[in-house]
Every structure is written in C-alpha cells, then in structure tokens.
Amino acid sequence: MLFQGRFSQDGSGFENRITSLFKIQYPIIQAGMIWASGWRLAAAVSNAGGLGIIGAGSMYPDVLQEHIQKFKAASSKPFAVNLPLLYPDIDKHIAVILEEKVPIVFTSAGNPKTWTAKLKEAGITVVHVVSSAKFAKKCEDAGVDAVVAEGFEAGGHNGREETTTLCLIPAVRQVLTIPLIAAGGIATGRAMFAMMALGAEGVQMGSRFVCTPEASSHQAFKEAIVAANEGDTVLTLKKLTPVRLIKNDFAIRAFTAENNGTDEDTLKELLGRARAKHGMFEGDTVEGELEIGQVSSIIKAIIPAADVVAEVWNEFKTAAANPFAY
C-alpha cells in the first residue's frame, strides 16, 4: 500500500487517523469557503460520508449559530466550523461554538496558540490550516490535533510562500507526527490518491464543492467557475493578503496596479469593502472578488455535493487498485 490506512472490508469506507479522528466514512473534507459553506452544503457532505464544514468567515455570530442549529436539524453526522482567527468578534464566534458544542473546529489565518487550548478544554478537535512546513510544526507544538497544508493553487487567501501542493505535502509530512490533510488543487479521486501517496491522510476540497447546488454562492459565480479555463485565475493583492481570483475586470485591475508598484493604501482603496460578497454571494462577476482555485479549469459541471463525494471516492478506489491506469 502506498499510503497510511486501509479500506474497510466491504470497500464502503476507509480507516486511517483522519477518519478515526473525525468519525467519518471517507477522508474527504469540504473546505469552509466564505459565502459558499453554509449548513446546506455542510450537511450534504457530512450525510454523504465526508466532513462538512460551516464557513464562519462570512457570518456574524448569530448567523453562525443559526447555521449550526440548522445543520443539526438536517444531519446527525459529524461536522466542523471553519474559523479565520483574524476576523473581528472572534470571541463571540468562540462563545457560539462552545454553546452549540461544535465537535470540530478548523482555524486559519492566525496564531493557533491563541484559542487551541480553550477549544480542546471543551473537548473540541482542533485543526489548523498552514501554507508551510515551518508553521505546520508550530501548530503541532501548539497542540492541534491535525493540520491542513494548503498549496498556493488554492482559491481564496493564500500563504506568501507560493509553495505548490506537490512540494508542500512531502515537506510538511517530514516535520509532523500528527495527521496531515492536503489542500489546494484537489478536485478528483486521482488527485486524492496522489496526495495520500505523498503522505497526506485526507484531502480538503473547496473549489469543487463551490460548484454544487447546495453551496450558498451565487449561480453566476458557479457558472463562471464552470466556464473557466487553464490560466483564468490569478494570485494578486500580495501586498495586502494574497488571494487567488478568477480574472475579471477587478482582478486584472488589481493585478496590474500591484505590478505597477501601487502602495498598500491605494490597493486597499481599490479593494474597497464587501467585494467578495458582491462577487461570490451576489453574483457580480465583473467587479466582484471571485475567489477560486486553479483546479477550476477542470470543473465542468454543477452537481450535487453527494455526487462529488461519490465520484471522488470511487475514482480514488479505482486509482488505488490500479495506479497506472488512466
């Protein structure tokens, strides 16, 4: 076997440290994308055997609580909340998570030492998202239960190292003893097989799950993803926080301005407020931020989240049985 873990006897699931940690059937995790990852998507993924995640990054605390409660009404399966640590009112989000007894929290965009101990004291499994081996080791030292290592192919906000997933996963595996989840550029079962062969024990997918009916993102955004071809995304706004976007009028203008030496303050003015919401949630495909990964070029249909899980899992099984067939 090229990877850690084994298929269940009847072939209906997989057993490794990630499936045991999260109590899930498949080591397939839906990312907590802003403006896409509400309770409907999370419930659909969890009910299909993966781990659904509610993305708190685009939610006020009361909205997060509503989504958690609606998830619980729609599914009895495990789920998680993704919590960017740089956002305001983080203590209020934490209070909701504790009150609702959320079983798993994925933290990102901040220091894992800040909240990990408090969450774990409440019995919560904690996972942190990183973009380098250096920070992966710091996460383990901070006491997290697992790490997501995300390559710069990923959509949305990226690390400054610009390390590809293919290079990142082996580097992180060398320094970690805790479970490792691969993210960035993964949308198929064969990609999942490749990441598992490199040392990951599960995969997190964002872009693929945006193109599902259950995702709360706007239909126009989903259609723009399906229409995207190779080279249609760009990593820009590196002087602020690097973000990968579909190349629309705004993204090209931002990329050009930054390459021409525009300073941070001017870039902030150019970005303005709520541009991500305008693009991904309200459907402004010209002037909105359309955060998506490079893998969008191979996503050619909007299909139910359960079908995504099934397709990825079945392709993974086929690849494991015959890695050299295509």
N, C-alpha and C positions, 0 to 999 in steps of 0.2 A: 504493500500500500504506500502511495506517495505522500500521504498526509495523515495527520493525527485523527483518530476516531474510526468509527465503523458504522456500516449500515445496519439497521435493525434487521432481525431475522427474516421478516416478511418483506423487507425492502421499502416499507412505508415511511421510514424516517431515518434519522442519523443520530448517533450518540457520540458526543465529544464534550469537552469542557464548556463550550458555549451553549449547546442545547441543554446541558445539565444546569448551568448557571441560571439560565432564563426560563427553564422548564418549557421548552418549545420543541416542536417536531422537526423543524428544519433550521439549519444555521443561516437563515435568510432574514435580514433586518431591514426594515423600511426606515430611511432617514427622516429626521424631523424637520423637513424643509418649511421655511416660513411661507405663509399664505397658501400652503398646499396640504399640510399634515394635520387635518382636523380629526375628530372622532370617527367619522365615517371611514376614512382611509385606514386609520389605525385598527379599527375593528375588523375591517375586511381582511387585512394582512394577518392579524392575530388569529382570526377564525380559520384562515387557510393554512395555518401551521407555522407561520413565521412570527416575527416580533414586530407588532405595530407600535409606532411612536407618535405621540401628540407633540407637535412643534409649538412650544410656548413662546418662541421668539417674536411671533406676531400677535400675541394675545395679552390683554390686560389680565390681572389675577382673577377677576370674576369670570372672565370669558374662559380662562383655563379651567376653572372649577366646573363650569358648565360642560365643557368638552369631556372632562374626566368622568363626570356623572353620566353623560350620555353614552360614553364608551361602556361603562359598567352595565348599562341597561341593554346594550347591544351585544355584549360578549362577556363570557366568564373566563376568557383566556388571559395569560399574562400580557402586559403592555408596559410601555415606558413613556416618560416625558423627556423631551429634549430641552435643555435649559441653557441658553447662552449667558455666561456669567457677567458679561459687560453691560447687560441691559439694566435700566432703572427699575426700581421696585423689586429687586431680586429677593429681598427678604419677604415680601408679600407673596411672591411665587413659591418660595420655600414653605411658607406657612400653609398655603393651599395644598402643596404636595404632601406635607406631613398630616394635615387634617384628613385628606382623602386616602391616605395610606397607599400611595403610589408605590408599586413594588420595585421599580427600576427607574433610575434617572441617568440620562446621558448629559453630561455637562460639556461645555465647549467655550472657546473664546475667553479664557481667563485662567486664573491660578487654581488648580484642583485642590490645593490645601485649604482654600477658603471655606468650603462647605462640605467636603467629603466626610470628615469625622462626624459632623452633626447628622448628615443623612444616614450614615452607617449605624450611628447610635439608635436610629429609629428602625433599623432592620432593613434599610433600603440598599439594594445592589447599585453600585455606582460605577459608571463607565465614563471615561473622558476621551475627547477627540483631539488628536495631535497631528502635526504635519512633519515631525522629525523624530529621529531616534533619541536625541537628547531630551526632548520633552516627554517622550514615552517613558523613559527611565524615571524622570521626576514624578510622573503620575504614579508609577508603581511605588516609589518611595513615599508618596502622599497617601497611599493606602487604597487606591481604587481597585475594583475587582477585575476590570478588563480595560483594554484600550482599543479605540478605533484609530487606525493610522490611515489618513486620507491624502492621497496624491493630488497634485495640482491639476489633474484632468477634471477634477470635480467641479460641479457648479456652485454658485454662491461664493461665500467668503472663503478664501484660501490662505494657506501659510505663505510666508515670504520666501521660503527656501526654493520653491518651484521644483520640488523633487517629484518625479513621476511615481506612480503606484508600484510599477515594476521594480524600481530601485528601492523604494521606501520600505516595502514589506519585509524583504530579507534583512535590511539594516535594523529595523525595529525588532524583528524576531531574535536577532543576536543579543539584544540587551534586555529582553523581557523574560520573566518566568511566568507571568500571568497570561490569561487568554488574550489573543490578538484578533481583531476584526479588521478586514481590509475594506477600504472605500476609495472611490474615485475611478471612474471609467468602467464600472462594472454594470452590465445590463443583461448578461446571458449566463447560462449554465456553464459554458466552456470557460468564460472569464472567471466564474466562481471556482471552477476546477483548478485553473492556473493559480489563483490566489491561495487556494488551500495547499497546492504543491509547493508554494513559496514560503509557507509557514503560518498562514492565517488559519483560524479555526472557525471563521464565519465571514460573511460579507454583508456590507451595508450598501443599499442602493437608494439613490434619491431620484435622479432623472427619470429612470424607468417607471417609478411609481407616480411621478407627476402626470404622466400620460395614462391616467386611469379615470373612469367616470367618478370614482369616489373621492379623488383629490379635489380640494376646495378651490384650487386655482382656476382662473377663467378659461373658458373654452377656447378663446382666441389665442391664449398663451399655449395651450396644449397643441393647437393646430400649427402654431409657429414652430414648436419643437419637432413635430412630425415632418414639417417641410424643410427642416434644417439639413444642410449637407456638410460634408467634411470641410473644416475651416470656417464655419459660420459662427463660431464663438470666439471671444477674445478675453484675455485677462487684463483688467485695467484698474484704474484708481489705486495703483500700488502705493502712492504717497499717503493715502488715507488707510484703507484696508483693502487688500487685493480682492477683486471679485470677478468671477467669470460670467459673462453675459452673452446672449445672442447679439450679433452685430446688427443693431437697428440704428436709427438716426442718433439717439442719445449715446449709445455705446461707442459709436465711431467718433462722435464729437468729443467725448471724454478721453478716449484713447489718443486722439490727435492732440488735444490740449495738453495732456500729460507729456507726450513725446516732444512737444514744443517747449517744455520747461515751465509750464504753468505751476504756480505755487499752490500750497495746500489750501490756503484760504479761498483762492479763486476756484479751486476744484470743489470745495465744499459748497460754494455758491452755485456752481454748475450742477452739482448733485441735487441740491435743494432738499425738500422734505417729502417723505412718503412716496418716493419714486418707485420703490419696489412694490408697494401696494398698488400704485396706479398701473404698473405693468402686469404683475403676476395675478393680482386679485381682481382688478377692474378691467383688464384687457386692453390697455393702451400699448399696442405692440410697436409704436413708433417712438414715443418719448418716455416710456416706462422702462424700469430695470427688469430685464428678463433673465433671471439667474438660472443657468442650466449648464450641464457638463458637456465635455467634448463628445461623449458617447451618444449625445442626441442625434448624431448623424446616422446611427443605425436603428434608431427607434422610428418605426414607420406605421404604427397603429396605436389607437387609443383603445385599450382593452381592460376588462375588469381586473382589479388587483388580485383576486384569487387565481385568475388565469395567468397572471405574471408569475406568481409563486409557483404554480404548477409547471409552467413552461421552463422556468429556471431550474427547478428541482429535477424534472425529467431529463433535461439536457445535461445536467451535472451527473446524473446517474449513468447516462449513456457515455459521457466522456470518461468517467471513472472505469467503466467496463472496457472501453477501447480508446485509450488516449490519442491514438494516432489516426483514427478515422475522422473524416470531416464531411 
